[in-house]
Every structure is written in structure tokens, then in C-alpha cells.
Amino acid sequence: MLYKFPAFLLVIPAILHATDVTLSSSLNPSAFGQPVTLISIVEPATATGSVTFYDGTTVLETKAVVDGRATFTTTLLAAGPRALKAYYGGDSQDAAGFSAVLTQTVNPVAGNGFLAAVNYNGVTNPASIAIGDFNGDGKQDLAVANYTGNTQTGAVSVFLGNGDGTFQAAVDYAAGISPYSIALGDFNGDGKTDLAVANLGSGSSTAGSVSILLGNGDGTFATQVSYAAGFNPGFVVVADFNADGQADLAVASDVSTGSLCVLLGNGDGTFSAPLTYTGFFPSSIAVGDFNGDGKADLAMSSSPGLDSPSEVAVLLGNGDGTFQPAVNYSNGGDNPNFVAVGDFNSDGKQDLAVAAADGISIFLGNGNGTFQPAVNYAGDTQPTSVAVTDFNGDGKPDIALANFDFSTGGNVSVLLGNGDGTFQEPTSYTAGVNPSSVAVGDFKGNGKVDIASANRNSNNVSVLLGTAFGPTTTVLTSSLNPSNLGQNVTFTATVTPATATGSITFYRSSTVLGTATLTDGTATFATAALSVGGHSLTAAYGGDANDAPSTSHAITQTVDKDASSTMLTSSPNPSALQQTVTLTATVTPTAGGTVTFYDGIKKLGTATLSGGVATLAVTTLTQGKHSLTAKYGGNGNYLASTSPSVSQTVTPIGTNPTTTTLTSSINPSNLNQSVTYTATVTPSTATGTVTFTHGSTVMGTGTLVDGVASLVYSQLTAGGHDLVASYGGDASNAPSVSPIFTQVVD
């Protein structure tokens, strides 16, 4: 009998060779911005495939294995200790594996400030900025996401760096609608930097997307390919979330309902469908390893709801592309809008820095994935972006903020770290209008940390080159101290070293008095405008490309009251008994205040100065000689003074009868027309003065000459006016008053 047996296909799994992956560095420690070549050796040497290089959980680059060796050169390692590792992805014969962690020390050259910002145009409403090397020349370049509004197609602008701190003109590449965030990675494993852009879309009509622009390695990029990533994706980061050596994406999406989307990379530039996590309103994402298990974790600035407190959500990674439920930490403030990772207390555990409202919140990590309560630091207004690095080369992480500040136009500020988790007061630097994003790099290749900011409402990018200013001292002196009011005083600022250039600003407290340019280390400013009293004055040197700013110690300039002089005249002199005598005091310089008139020690009266002149009319002087003086009482600026005495003679009034008549040169006259009024006193030998009056108003006085006195007057209003002329008499002649004269004014 013939038996038939079923056929079986026996598949025997291939036995993969064990591999040994090592990682070394061409230079360790290295300077910030200095080219460092990472070398991964894979044994056996027959191994093929590729090696992915990591900085912590961040994918740096993927390089092919040739003769058991893969190398990668970069200038983009962040300052501080870097935990680098290499992952060999395996081939048909050889197993995948990780190298041991290599601690690479990256030291920035010590800097203590920044040169004035240089602005580059060619962007429109820039929302996000990132730094990379897009053409492989070892010089750092910039990529900017241009948010042009939710109804327009946006673009990415690329500025290629010249390596000397300057950049070439922007070249634009199309992205989705309203690009809002940009991140860099090697998504197809070809060793060339690619771009990932989160596009907000246009509200409910267009949900938004993530655009992938693959780099060509020469600074140009291929046409974008779009991937769905929830509704209104507004932030994107790159990391390897499933430890397969491929760059993945995490995207903050759904600003109205709240979600996080994770898109795992396929290694060929494409991505899988998003995995979605809900329950928060993420505005930014940071990647770290918060529990030290080597798996990528996420921290998000988040608000659980419109009426709920602002929080930071931490999602620990499982290492397979999935995450544990979020644990929320309150920042104790409002609107956390950006989160960054650093080790701020130097304990080897990752911490969080969260920009919120008007300051920064620091969450110190416990190393097990949990964090201590937030400690808040005041900063500038409306910080929207955070960058962490060591600016001054002291080995302690510092923080840079892009401060949007609607009211003032914003700035970029730096908070130097103390190394224990605390920070110093911010130092602000001028950038463009409303900075929305900030990134740090070494654009000049000199090891100093530079800053680039994307400025939303000035439509430009600011580059602030870091520098190590030499120390300076500024000393302020005065040519005359104390000085008198109105006296010219020259202030001299002397800056050491004398080779310093630039300008000096002279201050009275916080008020700018003036500026002057340094010449051979000195600058002068003269003023006579200081008021009476003590003034705290300083001189501030603004620095130059080589010399640090410095401010002098304050000096107190004392300004004393100025002297015054008072002169007195009387009219008429001599005068007749009961005749009106006008006393006129003139104070120099022209001052305000009052003058008191005296007859010997008897007070006659007080008058207020106007234009430096005060007058007093008296009729009470008795017959005989009088010693008249005027005493100015001084004011806040001028000292008191007394006039020399004036001898006033008062003669008896005569008994010889007189008559006075009044005429005018034109009657009727026109409004505002000058009219000459003539008083004639008989006998013509009469002397003294005539007073012209309109009702109770004195129009003026005139002195008799050959019995005639006149007055020119133009201030009568329209209508009829009753005028009289009053002769005051003299030693021989009695007073007399004219008949009423009616002047008609048309």
C-alpha cells in the first residue's frame, strides 16, 4: 500500500552573529561649535547596514557601515556633558546592538555678553527657528518656519551660514498652511539633514499637517510630503521613541480638544499613522530621559481645560513608541507656553524649565521620572521660547528666553545659572520686534555661544554673536562742585583701557542727560541746566566689540542757589505831598517771587515779580526826605538781595490854583487804534505828573513839559468812555482834575 504523508516546510531561523558596537570621539573634551567626529566600530568587520548616533534620546544622524566602521562629524553638539551612544541596526547576518554611553564634554569659550543684533530679512511672521548644517560644510545654518496667517500657504526659509557669523539670503521652500514649528532630523537614513514642520492649518476648514522636507545635502530640500497629525498641529519634536534607530516625531495637536500625536519613522523618510494621546492642551514638547532608563520621555506645557490650572504634563516612554499616562505638575502661574530640558543643579538628573506668563518655572528632577514643585523666577514679559546652554563657560547651564511682550516689542534675555538650580536676574538684549523663538549655536566657529531669534512682527531674524568683552572701568568727575544755578559744569568720563571706543551716556539717576563719543578713553558733557540741590550722576560706557560695558560710581553734584541783585527806582522824584509815587524793583537774573518795599524800616507793601519786575504805588509818603529800599525774598533757585537805597524827596503841595483839560488826537477812533491823549495844565510852569484814568482804571501817567503831558493808548473797547486827567500838583501849584472827556470807539 502506498501511503502519502503531508508535506511540511521547516523554517529554521537564521542564527545572527553577535556584534560588538563601540563608540569613540576624535576630540574629547571639545570646544562648543568645534567639529567632532564620532567613530562607531562594529565587529565583526563584515557587518553591513547603518549606525544611528544619539545624543541622549535625540537622533543626531544615521551613517552607513563600511568595513565595520561608521563615522559622523558634527559641529552641533550642545554645551555641557553629552551622553552619546551608537546603535547598529543589524543586517541579515549580524544582530543589532547599542554601544556603551560615551560622555563627551563640550566646553564653550567663556563669553560675557553679545554684540548688537544683526537682522536678516526675507521671512514673514516667523514663528520658529532651528539650527543645523544643511549643506555639510561644517558651518551652522538656520531654518525658519514662517507663519503667514491661517488663510495662506506658508514656507520654510533657509539661511546658509558663511561660518563668520553672517548668513546668505533666505531661500524659501513650500510647507503647509501656517507653519508654526520646525525640527530637524535624518528621516531617510542618508546622512543628510531633513526638516519636519508642524502646520497649524486654517481653523476648522483645514486641519493642518506635518510637512517632511528631505534634505539633498547641498543646502536644498525636496518638495514637501504631508502627514496628518491631529487637528491644528502646532509643535513638533524629533527623537527615537521605539529604539529602532529611526527618527520619530511627537506632535502637539488639537488645541481645542487636546492631544499628542506620535508618528513612528519607517527609516525611509515616511511615517506610520499617528498614535494619539488625549487629555491635555499641549503648546510645546521637550524630549528627555527623566527616569534614566535610556528610553525617550516627553514633557509638555499644557492646560487641561479652559478653567483648569496650567500644568506641565510628563509622559514616561515605554521604549516601544508608546507612553505611560501623563503625570501633571503645576507651575503655579499662567500660560506655560514652552518647556525645555537641562540639568540645572548639576546632579546628573534632568530638570525642566518652563516659560510662563512673566517668568520662568524650574522643576528639579528626582531622577525617577518625578519632579519637585516649581520654583518661579521673574523674567521679562511674555517669554515664548527657551534655549538651554552654558553661555559664560562656567560649566553651569544657563537659559535664553525669547520675550514677545506686546507692549514694548520684546527682547531676548539671558538668565545665568548658579549651578544649584537657581538663576540670576535676567540680562536683556535688543532683538527684532516681538521675538517668538530663540535658538543657540556657534555661527562664527570661535567656540562662543551665539543667539538667533525669529521676530514675528518685524519680519526678520536677529543674530546676536557672543563675545568675551575685556573688563573696563569708568570714572566720572566734575569740573566744579559745588556749582551755582545756571553755571556751566563739564562732566568727564574716563574709561580704562584708553583704547576702548564707543559712547558714554550721562545719567541723573535714571534720566539721560546726554551722550558723548569716547576719544582716547575720555568723553565730556557740559550742562548748565541742573536745578538747585544734590544730583546723583553716573556715566555708563556702552561697550564695543572688545570691551565690556561699565558704569561709574555715582557722584553727587551740588548746585547752590545763584546770587541775585535788586535795583529800585521811584517816579516822580521829587514828588508832592499825597502825590502817587511808583516804586519799581528790578531783580537780576529774571526771577520769580516777591519784593517788599521799605521806607527806612517801615514796610510800605509787597508786590509779586513778573518778568523780574515788581511795582508798588504809594501815596502815603510824608513831606521831607525818605530812604527807600526794595528787598527781594529769594526763591528755590535764587538768593535774597536788597537794593541800594533811593532818596525820595516829598515837597508840600502848592496853593496856586490850576486847571487841567483833556483832549484826544482823534475822536471817534476805531477799535485798537492808537490815540494820543493830551493833558494841558495851566499855568504852564506847573511841574509833576498827570494820571490818565478810565473810570477806576489807570491808563497811564505822563510827565509835564511846559504844562503838557501826553499818553498813547489803544486798549479801549468799542463804545463811549468817560476819561479824566488828574494833575497831582507840585510845591507851588495845587492839584486839579480835568472835566470828563468822552472818547467814542467805533
Salt bridges, closest charged atoms under 4 A:
ASP55 OD2 - ARG82 NE 3.11
ASP94 OD1 - HIS17 ND1 3.55
ASP599 OD2 - HIS626 ND1 2.83
